[in-house]
Amino acid sequence: MISIPKIAVGDLLEMKKPHPCGNKTFQVLRIGSDVRIQCAGCGRDLTLERIKLEKSIKKIISSEESHAE
C-alpha cells in the first residue's frame, strides 16, 4: 500500500538531495496539484508537481513541531 505524505502550508521539508546552494530544507508556501516551496537557505522558490515532490522528500517537519521546540 502506498502512503501519501500529509503536507500542510508552513511545514518544513527535508529533501533527499540538496538545493544548489547546499541547503536541504524547504518551506511549503502553497499546496495543490503543484506545490510551491521556498529554500530555507537562499530564499529561492520553486513550483513542483506534487508527485515529483513526494518522491524527493526525506522527512516532513510539521509547523506544529517546529513551534513546540
Secondary structure, 3 states (H helix, E strand, C coil): CCCCCCCCCCCEEEECCCCCCCCCEEEEEECCCEEEEEECCCCCEEEEEHHHHHHHEEEEECHHHHHHC
